[in-house]
Amino acid sequence: MGTETAAPRYRGLESWNGEGVMATLFEAQLAAVASLQPALPSLTKAAEAAAARLKRGGRLAYAGAGTSARLAAQDGAELHPTFGWSLERMAFLIAGGTAALMRAVEGAEDDVAAARAAVKAERLTRADVLVAVSASGRTPYTLAAAQAARKAGALVVGIANNTPSPLLKVASHPVLLLTGAEPIAGSTRMKAGTAQKAALTLFSTLTMIRLGRVHEGRMVDVVAGNAKLRARALEMVRDLAGVGVGPARRALAQSGGHIKLAVLVARGLEPEVARELLAEHHDDLGRALGALAR
C-alpha cells in the first residue's frame, strides 16, 4: 500500500538537521492538501447526495478506527455548535468505543463483530448517511461497518488513501485521496490524516450548506453558547434584517436566540408566523425571505 511504503525521498530523515526535516514535513503537508483536487467531483457528489438523504430526517454517522476515527469524530462534533445540527441526528461508530478517541484500544480495528453490532444498535436506515474513513481502505472494523450500513440501505461515503480499496468498492460514493508514501512509513496521522481532515471539512460544510444551515455566507444556525457567539448572532440579525442593535436584540430575545427566526421577526413577523414560514420552506432562511418579499 502506498501509505505503508518506505519512500527513498525520506530515507535517513532522522539524521537531517531540524530545518531540513521541517521543510520536508511541510512539503508533505502541501502534497496532502493537493491530493484533494482530483477528489473534488467525488466529494461534491457525495455531499449533494448526503444532503438529499438527510432532508428526509435521517442521521449523519461516522465510522472509523484510530486516527481516522478521531478525525471523523472531530468533524461530526463540530456540526452542532457551528451549524446547529441536532445531536440526536449524529452517530459515531468508533472501533474500541469513545475511549479509543483518547487512547489506542488493542485489536479494536480488527473487531468486525463490534462494527456490525454498532450499525445494528444505531438502527441505520435508508434515510441515514454513514461516512466511513480508512487510510488503507481495508480496516476490518470500518469496512464491516460500511458493508452493514449499505445493507441496511444507508448512503455510504467511503474515504480512503489507497487503491485498490475494498472500502471504496463498498461505498455508494467513493472518495480516493491518493496521498502516497508518508515521511514516516505507515504513520497515516501525517499526509493521509491531513487529507482526510480537509476532505471531511469540505464534505460536511457543503452538506450543511445544502441543508440550509448557511445564508449569505453566515452560520445562521450557530449555537450562540458564549459571549463572542452571542455578539456574532446579534451582528448577523442586524445585517440580514437591516435593523439597529435594539430591534435585533429584541428579535433575538423573542426568538429564543434562534438567528433565522430573529431575522424574520426583525422584518416584522410575529415569532409564531416566522416559525411557520421557516417550516414551510424547510428551515431555509433564503427561501423564507424570498417568500416574504413577494
N, C-alpha and C positions, 0 to 999 in steps of 0.2 A: 504494500500500500504506500501511496505517495507520502502520507503523513508520518509513516514509520521509517522511511528511508533515511540513511545517514548520507547526507549530500557532501561531496568534495568541497563545495563552497564554504562549508562551516568546519572543516577539519582543523583541529588544533585551536578551536575557538577559545578554549580556556587559557591558552598561553599568550593570547593577544593582549595588547595594552587596553586599558579601560575605554579610551576613546574609540578604538577600533571595534571593540565588542559593541559599544553603544550605537555606533553608526550602522553596524550590520543589523542589529536588532531593529533599529528604526527603519532601515531599508526593508526588512521583512514585514514590518507592520504596514508599510505603504503597499507592498505587494499583496498583503492580505485584503486590504480595502479594495484594491484594484480588481480582485477576483470577483467582486460583486457585479461589475459592469456587464459581463455576459449573462449574468443570472437575473438581471432586472426584468426582462419579459416574463420569466417564470415566477418571480416574486410578485409581480403586478397581477398576473392571472390568479395566483394563489390568494392574494388579499381580496381581490374582487369577488372570488368565489366564496371565500370565508364570510365576507360581509353579507352576501346574499343568503347564506345559511343562517347566520346569526340574527338576521332580521325576523326569522321565524320564532325567535325567543329562546334559541339554544344557548349552549355554553361554549366557552373557549377553553380548551385544555392543552396542557403542555406535558410532554413526556421526554425523559432523558436520564442519563446516568453520568456521574462525575461532573467534570467541567461543563459539559453540555447541559446537564440538568440545572446547574447553578445559574448559567446564563439564561436559560429558558425561564426559570423561576423569577429571576430579576426582571425580565421583560414583562411577565404577567403581573408581577406585584406592583409595577408602576402604572398599570392601566386604571386602577381605581382612583388614586389621587390625581392623576393627570387628566383622565377623560371621564371620570365618574362611572366607570364600568363596574357594575354590581359584583360584589364579592361572591354572591350566590351563583353568579354565572361564570365562575372561574373554577378550574380544577387542575391539580398538579399531580402527575404520576411520576414520582421520583424513585429511582432504584435505591432501596435502602431506607425509604421514608424521608420525612423532612429533616431528620437528624443528619442525613448524608449531605445536606446542604452546607453543613459546618465542618463535618468530619467524615473522612472516607469510611465506607462500610464494606468490609472484606466480602468479596464474592457477590455483592448486590447486583452488579451489572449483568451477571450470568443467570439471574433468577427469573426464568421465563414464566414460571407458575405465578410468581408475585405480580408480574406485569398483567397477565390475563385476569387475575383476581382484582387488580386495581381498576381495570376497564369495566369489569362486571359490577364492582362496587359503585362506580361513578354512574352506571347506567347510561352510558353514551348512546345517543340515538342519531337518526338522520338529520336532526336539527343542529347537531353539535359539530365542532371543529376540533381536531387534535393536531397540534404542531409537534412533530417528533424530530428530535435533534440528535445527531450522532456523527462525530468526526469520521469514524471509519465507515459508517453506513451499514454496519453489521453487528452493532452491540446487541446481544441477545435480548436484554430487557426492553430496549427501545423498539427493536424490530417486532417483538411479540406484542407489545402494546399497540403498535401501528396496525399489525395484522388483525388483532382482536377488534380494534376500533373500526377498521374498514369493514369487517364482517358485520358489525352492529349497524352499519350504514352511515357512520360519521364521515365527514370530509377529512382526509388525512393530508397534511402538508408535511413533506419529508425534507429535511435539510441535512446534507452530508457533504464531506470534503474529499471523498474518494470515489472513483469509478473503476470497475463496475461496483454497484452498491445494491444489496438486497432491499434496503430501506427505500431507495429511490424507485425501485420496481413496484413496491407495495403501495407507495403514496399515490393519492389522487392527483396531487400537484407536487412533483419532484423538483427540488432546487439544489443544483450542484454548485458548490463553491470550491473550485479547484485551486487550493492554496499550496499544494505540493509539499516538499520536504521542509521540516521545521529546523530552525537553527540548532535546537537540541532535539535530536531524533526522537519522535514519538511524544514530545511534550506539546500536546494539542491545545494547551491553555494559551499558546503563543499565536501563531498565524491563524490556525483553524478557529481558535476561540474568538479572536478579533473579528474574523469574517462572520462567524455565527452571530455575535452580538450585533454587528451592524445590520445583518440581514433580518434578524428578529425585530430590530427597531424599525426598519423600513416597512416590514410586513405589517406589524401591529399598528403603526401610525396610519398607513393607507387604509387599513381595515376600519379603524376608528373614524377616519375622515368620511368614509363611505357610509358609516352608521350615523352620520350627522353630529358627531361629537366635536366638530371644529366648524367655526363660522368666521369668515374674513380673517383666516389665519390665527384665530384665537381659540384658546381652550375653554369653550363656553360650558363645559360640564365639569370643570376643575372643582375638586373638593377643597373649599377655602378653609383649611384647618389651622391656619396660623395668620399672624398679622400681615405678613408680606402678601399672602394669597388673598386675604380679605381686601387689602388695598388694590390688588390687581383686579379682583372681581368688581369693585366699585368703579375702577377706571374703564373696564370693559362695558359696563352698563352705561356709563356716561357717554362713551364714544359711540357705541352701537345704537343707543336710543336718541343721541343728540340732546342730552339734558345736562343740567348742572349737578353739582355734588349733592345738594339737598334732595331733589327728586330721585336721583339714583339711589341714595341711601335709603329713602323711604320705600322705594320699589323693592329693593333687596330685602328689607325687613318684612314687607307684605308677602314676599315670595319665599320666605324661609331660607334665604341665601342662594336660591336657585337662579343662576345668571340668566338662562333663557327666559324663564318666567318673568324675571325682573325687567328685562328689556321690553317685553310686551306690555307689562304693567306700566312702565315708564312712558310707553307710547300711548297710554290712555285706557288700557283694558283692565277690567276687574280681574283679580287673580284667578277666579274660577273659570272665567271666559278665556283667559290666556292659557290656562291648563288644557281646556277643551280644544283650543285651536292647535296647540302643540301636539296633542294626541291625534288629532285629525290628520296632521301632517307628519306622523311617525317620528315625533320629537326632533324634527329638523327645523331649526330656527330660521334658516334662509327661506324655506318654503312657507313657513308661517308668516314671516314678514312680507313675502310676496303676495300672499292671500290678503293680508291686511291692507296692502297698498292698492288692491284692485277696487 
